[in-house]
Amino acid sequence: MRNADQAASNSPSIDEIPEIPEGEPFAEEWRAFKREAFQLVNEGKTGKFAVLKGSQLVGVWDTLSDADLAGRRLFGGAPFLVQEIQLYLKPMRWGYFRPCPG
């Protein structure tokens, strides 16, 4: 089994991930991503990064840093969602935001 197949077999499918309750941060963006995910994968965009704002898919970028930069340029300090395009969610490591010293 390839590594990607192994990761997929240990990760929940996007269809198995529950909706974020209405009114919670990124609930609308998450629903939009789930709605668009299969089409994006079918278009060969697996592994790229989608930027979503509200119910709209804003665009797709090759790297996380490019997607983040585009979102910051488009929305300034307003929240937006960047999500890797996959049909399975990879486990995430949560931390905290710490500004660079300087």
C-alpha positions in Angstrom: 0.0 0.0 0.0 1.3 3.4 -0.9 1.8 6.1 1.8 -1.1 8.2 0.6 -3.3 5.1 0.6 -2.2 4.3 4.2 -2.9 7.8 5.3 -6.3 7.8 3.7 -7.2 4.5 5.3 -6.4 5.9 8.8 -8.1 9.3 8.2 -11.8 10.1 8.0 -13.3 10.8 4.7 -14.5 14.3 4.2 -18.1 12.9 4.1 -17.6 11.5 7.6 -16.6 14.9 9.1 -19.5 16.5 10.8 -20.6 20.0 9.9 -19.5 22.9 12.1 -22.5 24.2 13.9 -24.1 27.3 12.4 -22.8 30.5 13.8 -19.4 29.0 14.7 -16.2 30.4 13.1 -15.6 28.9 9.6 -18.9 27.0 9.5 -19.9 28.5 6.2 -16.4 28.1 4.7 -16.3 24.4 5.8 -19.7 23.7 4.1 -18.4 25.4 1.0 -15.2 23.3 1.0 -17.1 20.0 1.5 -19.4 21.0 -1.4 -16.5 21.7 -3.7 -14.0 19.1 -2.6 -15.0 16.2 -5.0 -15.0 18.5 -8.0 -11.6 20.0 -7.1 -10.2 16.5 -6.8 -11.7 15.5 -10.1 -10.1 18.5 -11.7 -6.7 17.2 -10.5 -6.2 19.8 -7.7 -5.4 17.2 -5.0 -2.7 18.5 -2.7 -3.2 22.2 -3.6 -4.8 24.7 -1.3 -8.2 26.3 -1.5 -9.0 29.7 -0.1 -12.6 30.1 1.0 -14.5 33.2 2.3 -18.1 32.7 3.3 -19.8 30.3 0.9 -17.4 31.1 -1.9 -14.4 29.3 -3.2 -12.0 32.2 -3.9 -9.3 30.3 -5.7 -6.7 27.5 -5.6 -3.0 27.9 -5.1 -0.1 25.4 -5.3 1.3 26.0 -1.8 0.0 26.8 1.6 2.1 29.9 1.8 0.8 31.2 -1.6 -2.8 30.6 -0.5 -2.2 32.3 2.8 -0.6 35.3 1.2 -3.4 35.6 -1.3 -6.0 35.4 1.4 -4.2 38.1 3.4 -4.0 40.4 0.4 -7.6 39.9 -0.5 -9.1 40.0 3.0 -6.6 41.9 5.1 -7.3 41.0 8.8 -10.7 39.4 8.1 -10.8 35.7 8.7 -10.7 33.3 5.8 -10.2 29.5 5.4 -7.3 27.8 3.7 -7.8 24.1 3.3 -5.7 21.5 1.6 -7.6 19.8 -1.2 -8.0 16.1 -0.1 -10.9 13.7 0.2 -9.4 12.5 3.5 -8.4 14.8 6.4 -4.9 14.4 7.6 -4.3 14.5 11.4 -3.3 18.0 12.5 -1.0 19.1 15.2 -2.4 22.1 17.1 -0.2 24.7 18.7 -0.3 28.3 19.4 0.5 31.4 17.5 3.8 33.0 18.5 5.2 36.0 16.7 8.7 35.9 15.5 11.2 37.7 17.7 12.4 40.8 16.2 
